[in-house]
Amino acid sequence: MWQIAAAGDRALLVTISSVIEPAVLAQVLSLDRALQERRPHGLISTLTAYGSLLCHYDPAVIERDGLAGEIRAFEGRLDASVPTGSVVAVPVRYDGPDLAEVAAKTNLTTAAVVELHAGREYLVYCVGFAPGFTYCGVLDDRLVLPRRSSPRTRVPAGSVGIAGSQTGIYAVESPGGWNLIGRTDMRLFDPAADPPARFKPGDRLRFVPVT
């Protein structure tokens, strides 16, 4: 059963599941589409995450319980098909400052790290933390590592990193604690574009090594 809880006095958090897997994200995106197509009066905006949807609303137009009831009506009626579509190639120079350390910690060669990272398609699960930051999964089990114990104060835009079972791309310069293995010249965030972020949840991508 979905969990629907207050997130402050102007939002509801709809949690479908706490696990990270394509079928869960499919339900989140399906609920988001359903609410856009049949938008309840008073619903202002929505924000997707791995297994949840944040719904901002105007309490002067709709009460919390009323909105929760309208959302709950979709439970069990959504399309849970895994997102499909064209795969976007992301060119990457695998020369990140942590590549050698990642290889040492995983008992792999740097070439093997690159081969494993670039050898599969990834699903974009979430965009956030910093503008356009792209969370993708999942990594080959042999590349799973914790975040760095000491985050960097400055990570250049385009940096490609790994942390836990995920890989991510820094769209703008920001602090960060992921293990950096490469960098792409693809522009992932443009404030003048609509939408400003290059990727969105449900997109699929593949990293392509370049020199």
C-alpha positions in Angstrom: 0.0 0.0 0.0 1.2 3.5 -0.8 2.2 5.7 2.1 0.9 9.3 1.8 2.2 11.7 4.4 2.2 15.4 5.0 5.4 17.2 4.0 4.9 20.5 5.7 1.6 22.3 5.4 1.5 22.6 1.6 2.8 19.2 0.2 2.1 15.5 0.4 4.8 12.8 -0.1 3.5 9.7 -1.8 5.9 6.8 -1.2 5.3 3.9 -3.5 8.4 1.9 -2.4 11.7 2.3 -0.7 13.6 0.1 -3.1 15.5 1.3 -6.2 14.3 -0.7 -9.3 12.8 0.1 -12.7 9.3 -1.2 -12.0 9.0 1.2 -9.0 10.2 4.2 -10.9 7.7 3.2 -13.6 4.8 3.5 -11.1 6.1 6.9 -9.9 6.3 8.3 -13.4 2.9 6.8 -14.3 1.3 8.5 -11.2 3.0 11.7 -12.2 1.5 11.5 -15.7 -1.9 10.6 -14.4 -1.9 13.7 -12.1 -0.9 15.9 -14.9 -3.6 14.6 -17.2 -6.3 14.7 -14.6 -4.9 17.4 -12.3 -6.8 17.8 -9.0 -8.0 21.3 -8.3 -5.4 22.9 -6.0 -2.4 20.7 -7.1 0.4 23.1 -8.0 3.4 20.9 -8.9 4.9 17.5 -8.6 8.5 16.3 -8.1 9.5 12.7 -8.8 12.2 10.6 -7.0 13.3 7.0 -7.0 10.1 5.6 -5.3 8.1 8.6 -4.4 6.3 11.7 -5.6 6.2 15.0 -3.8 2.9 16.9 -4.5 2.7 20.6 -3.8 -0.8 22.0 -3.3 -2.7 25.1 -2.3 -4.5 24.5 1.0 -6.9 27.3 0.3 -8.2 25.3 -2.7 -8.0 21.7 -1.5 -7.6 20.1 1.9 -4.8 17.6 2.5 -7.2 14.7 3.1 -9.1 15.5 -0.1 -5.9 15.5 -2.2 -4.7 12.3 -0.6 -8.0 10.7 -1.5 -7.7 11.8 -5.1 -4.2 10.4 -5.3 -5.1 7.2 -3.6 -7.8 6.6 -6.3 -4.9 5.8 -8.7 -3.4 3.1 -6.6 -3.5 -0.3 -8.3 -4.6 1.3 -11.6 -1.3 2.6 -13.0 0.8 1.2 -15.9 4.0 -0.2 -14.3 5.8 -0.8 -17.6 9.5 -0.2 -17.3 10.5 3.1 -19.2 11.6 2.5 -22.7 12.9 4.7 -25.5 16.1 5.6 -27.4 19.4 5.3 -25.5 21.4 8.6 -25.4 25.1 8.2 -25.8 27.2 10.2 -23.3 30.8 10.6 -24.5 33.2 10.3 -21.6 37.0 10.8 -21.2 37.9 8.2 -18.5 40.7 10.2 -16.9 39.0 11.1 -13.6 41.2 11.9 -10.5 39.8 8.8 -8.6 40.0 6.3 -11.5 43.3 4.7 -10.2 42.0 4.6 -6.6 38.7 3.0 -7.7 40.7 0.3 -9.6 42.8 -0.4 -6.6 39.8 -0.6 -4.2 37.9 -3.0 -6.5 41.0 -5.1 -7.4 40.5 -4.2 -11.1 42.7 -2.6 -13.7 41.7 0.9 -14.8 40.8 -0.5 -18.2 38.5 -3.0 -16.5 36.8 -0.3 -14.6 36.1 1.6 -17.8 34.9 -1.5 -19.5 32.5 -2.4 -16.8 31.2 1.2 -16.4 30.7 1.7 -20.1 29.4 -1.8 -20.7 25.7 -1.4 -19.9 22.7 0.9 -20.2 21.6 3.0 -17.3 18.2 4.3 -16.3 18.0 7.8 -15.0 16.2 7.5 -11.6 16.4 11.0 -10.3 17.6 14.5 -11.1 18.5 16.8 -8.2 20.8 17.7 -5.3 22.3 20.3 -7.6 20.8 21.6 -10.9 20.7 18.8 -13.5 22.7 16.3 -11.4 21.8 12.9 -12.9 21.5 9.8 -10.8 21.7 6.6 -12.8 21.6 2.9 -12.0 22.6 0.4 -11.5 26.3 -0.3 -11.5 27.9 -3.6 -12.0 28.4 -5.1 -8.5 32.2 -5.1 -9.0 32.2 -1.3 -9.1 30.1 -0.7 -6.0 32.0 1.6 -3.6 31.0 4.0 -0.9 31.3 7.8 -1.3 34.6 9.4 -0.6 35.2 9.9 3.2 36.0 13.6 2.5 34.0 15.4 -0.1 35.6 17.8 -2.5 34.6 21.5 -2.3 34.7 21.8 -6.0 33.7 19.2 -8.7 33.8 20.5 -12.3 30.6 20.3 -14.4 30.5 17.2 -16.5 32.3 15.0 -14.0 31.2 11.4 -14.0 31.3 9.6 -10.6 30.2 6.5 -8.9 28.9 6.0 -5.3 27.1 3.0 -3.9 25.3 1.1 -6.7 24.8 4.3 -8.7 26.7 6.4 -11.2 26.0 10.1 -11.6 26.9 13.2 -13.7 27.6 16.6 -12.2 25.7 19.0 -14.5 27.1 22.2 -12.8 30.2 22.9 -10.7 29.4 22.0 -7.1 30.8 20.3 -4.0 30.6 16.5 -4.1 31.8 13.3 -2.6 31.4 10.8 -5.4 34.4 8.9 -6.8 35.3 10.7 -10.0 36.3 8.4 -12.9 35.7 10.6 -16.0 34.2 13.7 -17.5 31.9 14.5 -20.4 31.7 17.7 -22.5 27.9 17.2 -23.0 26.0 20.2 -21.5 23.6 18.8 -19.0 22.1 22.1 -17.6 21.1 25.2 -19.5 19.0 27.8 -17.6 17.7 29.2 -20.9 16.5 25.9 -22.2 13.1 24.3 -21.6 13.5 22.1 -19.7 16.8 23.3 -18.4 18.1 19.8 -17.4 19.3 17.6 -20.3 18.0 14.4 -18.7 14.8 13.5 -16.8 13.8 10.4 -14.8 13.0 7.5 -17.1 15.6 8.4 -19.7 18.2 5.8 -20.6 21.8 6.4 -21.4 25.1 4.7 -22.1 28.6 6.0 -21.4 30.9 5.9 -24.5 34.6 6.1 -23.9 36.4 8.8 -26.0 40.0 10.0 -26.2 
